[in-house]
Amino acid sequence: MADIKSVDRIKLERYLSMSGGFVCNFSDRTFRDFILECTGVDVYGQGYDEGGTSKANRFRTFWKKESNYLTAKVLLEMAKFWKSEKEALPSAFTAFDPSLYEDCLKIISALESNTPITDITALQPNSTDKSFSILAISIQESIKKNEPDQALDRLHTFVTKYLRELCSRHSIAFNKDTALHSLMGSYVKFLQTNQYIDSGMTERILKSSISILEAFNDVRNNQSFAHDNNILNYSESVLIFNNISNTIRFIDSIEKKIEDTKKEQQKTEVNWEDLPF
C-alpha cells in the first residue's frame, strides 16, 4: 500500500483532474495502456474495481494495492504527461497550476524515498568493476520496488564482492573459496591489529557480524532465489537488509578514516633527495 497522506491525496487528485471518475484526459483504453506501460499492472484486471469501476476509482485502488515505488513511478510520469497536455492545448483544459504541480512533485519524491530499508545509499560498489555496479543497481531497484525478499541472493553476492575488494586493498589473504563470514573475520582482525577500532563495544559489534554473515550463507543457499527455494518472508528480509547496510555504512567510514590517515602520513614524510644539502 502506498503511503499517501490524505492532504497529499487531495492535491494529487486535484492536479490529475480526478473528479467525476476521470483521470486527466484519458479514455478507458489510454488509461489502461498508460498504467500498464509504466508499471506492468493491468488496472482493468481482477481486484482493481474494488472501489468502483471508474478510472479515478481504479487509480485509487491501485494506490491502495501497490508499493510506494510503483505508485511514485506512475504518478511522476502522469504528472509530466498532464503538464505537457495542458501546455500544448491551454484552451482545452483548466489552466496549468505550476504551484500545485511542484507540490505534487514533492509528494512523489517523498513517496519514492519512503522505503523500509533505512540506508539504501550504503549499498554502493567499492571498486570500478562494471558488473559490481550493475549488481548494486539491481539490488537498489528491488528495494525501491519494496521487494527486498527477492534480492537476498544478490545482496549476498554484493557483500562478498565488497569484502573481497577490502581484503585485496589491504593485502589480506583469501581465495575464491573463502566464505563470506571468513572474509569478514579476516577484515575485522586487520582492523584490530592496526588499532582502527576505538571502543570495545564497536569491536564486539563487528565480531558479531561475523556470525551474522555465516547465518547469511544459509539464507542465501536455502531461503533465496539462489536456488529453487521458498524465499524468506518480507519482514525478516528487511531486517537482514538493514543490518547489512548499517554494517557497510560503518565500514565505509572506517575506510575513509584509513585513507585520510595515509594521506596525512604521506604529507609528513620527508623526501631526503629534495633537501638542498
C-alpha positions as CSV (number, residue, x, y, z in Angstrom):
1,M,0.0,0.0,0.0
2,A,1.4,3.4,-1.0
3,D,1.9,5.8,2.0
4,I,-0.1,8.8,0.7
5,K,-1.4,11.2,3.3
6,S,-5.0,12.4,3.0
7,V,-3.9,16.0,2.4
8,D,-1.5,14.8,-0.3
9,R,-4.1,12.6,-1.9
10,I,-6.4,15.7,-2.3
11,K,-3.6,17.6,-4.1
12,L,-2.8,14.7,-6.4
13,E,-6.4,14.2,-7.3
14,R,-7.0,17.9,-7.9
15,Y,-3.9,18.1,-10.1
16,L,-4.8,15.0,-12.1
17,S,-8.5,16.2,-12.6
18,M,-9.9,13.1,-10.9
19,S,-13.3,14.5,-10.1
20,G,-16.3,12.8,-11.7
21,G,-14.4,9.5,-12.1
22,F,-11.9,10.8,-14.7
23,V,-8.1,10.9,-14.7
24,C,-6.5,13.6,-16.8
25,N,-7.9,13.3,-20.3
26,F,-7.5,9.5,-20.6
27,S,-10.1,7.3,-22.2
28,D,-10.5,3.8,-20.6
29,R,-8.1,2.3,-23.2
30,T,-5.4,5.0,-23.0
31,F,-5.6,5.0,-19.2
32,R,-5.2,1.2,-19.1
33,D,-2.3,1.4,-21.6
34,F,-0.5,4.2,-19.7
35,I,-0.6,2.3,-16.3
36,L,0.4,-1.0,-18.0
37,E,3.4,0.6,-19.8
38,C,4.6,2.4,-16.7
39,T,4.2,-0.4,-14.2
40,G,3.2,-3.7,-15.8
41,V,0.0,-3.6,-13.8
42,D,-3.4,-4.0,-15.6
43,V,-5.8,-1.8,-13.6
44,Y,-8.7,-3.4,-15.5
45,G,-7.6,-6.8,-14.2
46,Q,-9.1,-8.6,-11.2
47,G,-9.3,-6.7,-7.9
48,Y,-8.8,-3.2,-9.2
49,D,-12.5,-2.5,-9.3
50,E,-13.0,-2.9,-5.6
51,G,-13.5,0.8,-5.0
52,G,-15.6,1.3,-8.2
53,T,-15.2,0.9,-11.9
54,S,-14.4,4.5,-13.0
55,K,-10.8,5.4,-14.0
56,A,-10.4,7.5,-10.8
57,N,-11.6,4.7,-8.6
58,R,-9.4,2.2,-10.3
59,F,-6.4,4.5,-9.8
60,R,-7.3,5.0,-6.1
61,T,-7.4,1.2,-5.7
62,F,-4.0,1.0,-7.4
63,W,-2.6,3.3,-4.8
64,K,-4.0,1.1,-2.0
65,K,-2.7,-2.1,-3.5
66,E,0.7,-1.2,-4.9
67,S,4.0,-0.2,-3.4
68,N,5.4,3.3,-2.9
69,Y,7.8,2.6,-5.7
70,L,5.2,1.7,-8.4
71,T,2.8,4.4,-7.3
72,A,5.5,7.1,-7.4
73,K,6.7,5.9,-10.7
74,V,3.3,6.1,-12.4
75,L,2.4,9.4,-10.7
76,L,5.6,11.1,-11.9
77,E,5.0,10.0,-15.5
78,M,1.4,11.0,-15.3
79,A,2.2,14.4,-13.7
80,K,4.6,15.2,-16.5
81,F,2.2,13.9,-19.2
82,W,-0.6,16.2,-17.8
83,K,1.7,19.2,-17.7
84,S,2.6,18.7,-21.4
85,E,-1.0,18.2,-22.4
86,K,-2.1,21.4,-20.7
87,E,0.7,23.4,-22.1
88,A,0.1,22.1,-25.6
89,L,-3.7,22.8,-25.5
90,P,-4.2,25.6,-23.0
91,S,-7.7,26.3,-24.2
92,A,-8.9,22.7,-24.0
93,F,-8.3,22.2,-20.2
94,T,-8.3,24.1,-17.0
95,A,-5.2,26.3,-16.7
96,F,-1.9,24.7,-15.6
97,D,-1.1,25.4,-12.0
98,P,2.7,25.4,-11.5
99,S,2.4,25.7,-7.7
100,L,0.2,22.6,-7.5
101,Y,2.5,20.8,-9.9
102,E,5.5,21.4,-7.8
103,D,3.6,20.3,-4.7
104,C,2.8,17.0,-6.4
105,L,6.4,16.5,-7.4
106,K,7.4,16.9,-3.8
107,I,4.8,14.4,-2.7
108,I,6.0,11.9,-5.4
109,S,9.7,12.4,-4.3
110,A,8.8,11.7,-0.7
111,L,6.9,8.6,-1.8
112,E,10.0,7.4,-3.8
113,S,12.3,7.8,-0.7
114,N,9.9,6.1,1.7
115,T,11.2,2.5,1.7
116,P,11.6,0.1,4.7
117,I,15.4,-0.1,4.1
118,T,16.7,2.8,6.1
119,D,20.1,3.2,4.3
120,I,19.8,2.2,0.7
121,T,22.6,4.6,-0.3
122,A,25.1,2.5,1.6
123,L,24.9,-0.3,-0.9
124,Q,27.4,1.2,-3.3
125,P,30.3,-0.7,-5.0
126,N,33.7,0.0,-3.6
127,S,35.5,-0.8,-6.9
128,T,35.2,0.2,-10.6
129,D,34.1,-3.3,-11.6
130,K,31.3,-2.7,-14.1
131,S,29.5,-5.9,-13.0
132,F,29.6,-4.7,-9.4
133,S,27.8,-1.5,-10.4
134,I,25.2,-3.4,-12.3
135,L,24.7,-5.7,-9.3
136,A,24.3,-2.7,-6.9
137,I,21.7,-1.0,-9.2
138,S,19.8,-4.2,-9.4
139,I,19.6,-4.5,-5.6
140,Q,18.6,-0.9,-5.2
141,E,15.8,-1.3,-7.8
142,S,14.4,-4.3,-5.8
143,I,14.5,-2.2,-2.6
144,K,12.7,0.7,-4.4
145,K,10.0,-1.8,-5.5
146,N,9.7,-2.9,-1.9
147,E,10.9,-6.4,-2.8
148,P,13.9,-7.0,-0.6
149,D,13.0,-10.6,-0.1
150,Q,13.6,-11.2,-3.9
151,A,17.1,-9.7,-3.8
152,L,18.7,-11.7,-0.9
153,D,20.9,-13.8,-3.2
154,R,22.2,-10.6,-5.0
155,L,22.8,-9.0,-1.6
156,H,24.9,-11.9,-0.6
157,T,26.9,-11.6,-3.8
158,F,27.3,-7.9,-3.3
159,V,28.7,-8.3,0.3
160,T,31.1,-11.0,-0.9
161,K,32.5,-8.8,-3.7
162,Y,32.6,-5.8,-1.3
163,L,34.7,-7.7,1.3
164,R,36.9,-9.3,-1.3
165,E,37.8,-5.8,-2.5
166,L,38.6,-4.7,1.0
167,C,40.8,-7.7,1.5
168,S,42.6,-7.1,-1.7
169,R,43.1,-3.4,-0.8
170,H,44.8,-4.3,2.5
171,S,46.7,-7.3,1.3
172,I,44.6,-9.7,3.4
173,A,44.9,-13.3,2.1
174,F,41.9,-15.0,0.6
175,N,40.9,-17.2,-2.4
176,K,37.8,-17.7,-4.4
177,D,36.5,-20.4,-2.0
178,T,36.9,-18.2,1.1
179,A,33.4,-18.0,2.7
180,L,31.7,-14.7,3.3
181,H,32.0,-14.8,7.1
182,S,35.7,-15.7,6.9
183,L,36.3,-12.7,4.7
184,M,34.6,-10.6,7.4
185,G,36.6,-12.3,10.1
186,S,39.9,-11.5,8.4
187,Y,38.9,-7.9,7.8
188,V,37.9,-7.4,11.4
189,K,41.2,-8.9,12.6
190,F,43.0,-6.4,10.3
191,L,41.2,-3.5,11.9
192,Q,42.0,-4.9,15.4
193,T,45.7,-5.4,14.6
194,N,46.1,-1.9,13.2
195,Q,44.1,-0.3,16.0
196,Y,41.5,1.2,13.8
197,I,38.7,0.5,16.3
198,D,38.4,2.8,19.3
199,S,35.9,1.1,21.5
200,G,35.4,-2.4,22.9
201,M,31.7,-2.2,22.1
202,T,32.4,-1.5,18.4
203,E,34.8,-4.4,18.3
204,R,32.0,-6.7,19.8
205,I,29.5,-5.5,17.2
206,L,31.9,-6.2,14.4
207,K,32.7,-9.6,15.7
208,S,29.0,-10.4,16.0
209,S,28.7,-9.5,12.3
210,I,31.0,-12.5,11.5
211,S,28.4,-15.0,12.9
212,I,25.6,-13.0,11.3
213,L,27.2,-13.3,7.8
214,E,27.8,-17.0,8.5
215,A,24.0,-17.3,9.0
216,F,23.5,-15.3,5.8
217,N,25.2,-18.1,3.9
218,D,22.4,-20.4,4.9
219,V,19.7,-17.9,4.0
220,R,21.3,-17.4,0.6
221,N,21.5,-21.2,-0.1
222,N,18.2,-22.2,1.4
223,Q,15.9,-19.2,1.5
224,S,16.6,-17.1,-1.6
225,F,16.4,-17.3,-5.3
226,A,20.0,-18.6,-5.5
227,H,18.4,-22.0,-5.8
228,D,14.9,-23.4,-6.1
229,N,13.8,-22.4,-2.6
230,N,10.8,-20.9,-0.8
231,I,12.2,-17.4,-0.2
232,L,12.4,-15.8,3.3
233,N,9.5,-13.7,4.4
234,Y,9.4,-10.0,3.8
235,S,9.9,-8.7,7.4
236,E,13.0,-10.8,8.1
237,S,14.4,-9.8,4.7
238,V,14.0,-6.2,5.7
239,L,15.8,-6.9,8.9
240,I,18.7,-8.5,7.1
241,F,19.0,-5.7,4.5
242,N,19.0,-3.0,7.3
243,N,21.7,-4.9,9.3
244,I,23.9,-5.4,6.2
245,S,23.5,-1.8,5.0
246,N,24.3,-0.4,8.5
247,T,27.5,-2.5,8.7
248,I,28.6,-1.4,5.3
249,R,28.0,2.2,6.1
250,F,30.2,1.9,9.2
251,I,32.9,0.1,7.3
252,D,32.9,2.8,4.7
253,S,33.5,5.4,7.4
254,I,36.4,3.3,8.7
255,E,37.9,3.0,5.2
256,K,37.7,6.8,4.8
257,K,39.5,7.2,8.2
258,I,42.2,4.8,7.0
259,E,42.6,6.7,3.7
260,D,42.8,10.1,5.4
261,T,45.4,8.8,7.8
262,K,47.6,7.5,5.0
263,K,47.3,10.9,3.2
264,E,48.4,12.7,6.3
265,Q,51.4,10.4,6.7
266,Q,52.4,10.9,3.1
267,K,52.3,14.7,3.7
268,T,54.7,14.5,6.6
269,E,57.2,12.1,5.0
270,V,60.5,13.8,4.2
271,N,62.0,13.2,0.7
272,W,65.7,13.4,1.6
273,E,66.7,13.8,-2.1
274,D,64.8,17.1,-2.3
275,L,66.7,18.7,0.6
276,P,69.2,21.5,-0.5
277,F,72.3,19.9,1.1
